[in-house]
Amino acid sequence: RITFNTTGIYHVGFFASFTASSNNELVTFRPHVSGSPGLVEVDRWIGTGTDVGSVAMDAVIPYTAGQYLDMRVIVDVGTVNLTFIAAGLNAFRVG
């Protein structure tokens, strides 16, 4: 979770690599701003759970002081355990 202390325009980046505990899963990553879903998402199909899937996204977005950003994960079927190999979320002010 990243909390923005200064109102401005920010470049936000996210990446993750992971495996799933089951096969044939659509995994969706969506940023949320102060608890509300953002307008963009990135999807990754995992055919075999032991396959390593990866996703990345970046955007330039205005934020107001006090807002916060976090990434959330949705799977299309049932309950799936994801094992993250690497992940990162960053933001820096550009205006």
JOVEN-V274773 format. One record per helix or strand of 3 or more residues. SS is the DSSP state (~ for helix, > for strand). FROM is the first residue (numbers start at 0). LEN is the number of residues. If there is no record, write none. Layout:
# JOVEN-V274773
[[SS/FROM/LEN] [SS/FROM/LEN]]
This chain:
# JOVEN-V274773
[[>/7/13] [>/24/9] [>/35/11] [>/52/11] [>/67/8] [>/81/12]]
